[in-house]
Amino acid sequence: ELKDILRERDEITKDRFDHIIEECPILDIEKRIEMEDFLKISSQTIAERIKMSSEEIHDALLKREQDTSTAISPFLAMPSYTLYAFPNTTLAVFLATPGR
């Protein structure tokens, strides 16, 4: 609601990124988990959105992490992968409560 008020006040129009953020799933992981478990959860969540095999997404994310770590700090990582077969951008946000 606050974002809408600010957009209205400042005459800001929503762009493609705003729409992606508004539609993305946000999951709160309440316990410490290993990377493999996180990759399973995240690939299942993303697979539901883009109608793609969770195994294929899992393998792509794992390969990306093995090639180059997506860790930005001890508390933040941004696992990502470009799926050339899928033309649209999608995003999922995962909050790890124990990591806060």
Buried (B, 14 or more C-beta within 10 A) or exposed (E): EEEEEEEEEEEEEEEEEEEEEEEBBEEEBEEEBEEEEBBBBBBEBBBEBEEBEBEEBBBBBBEBBEEEEBEEEEEEBEBEBEBEEBEEEBBBEBEBEEEE
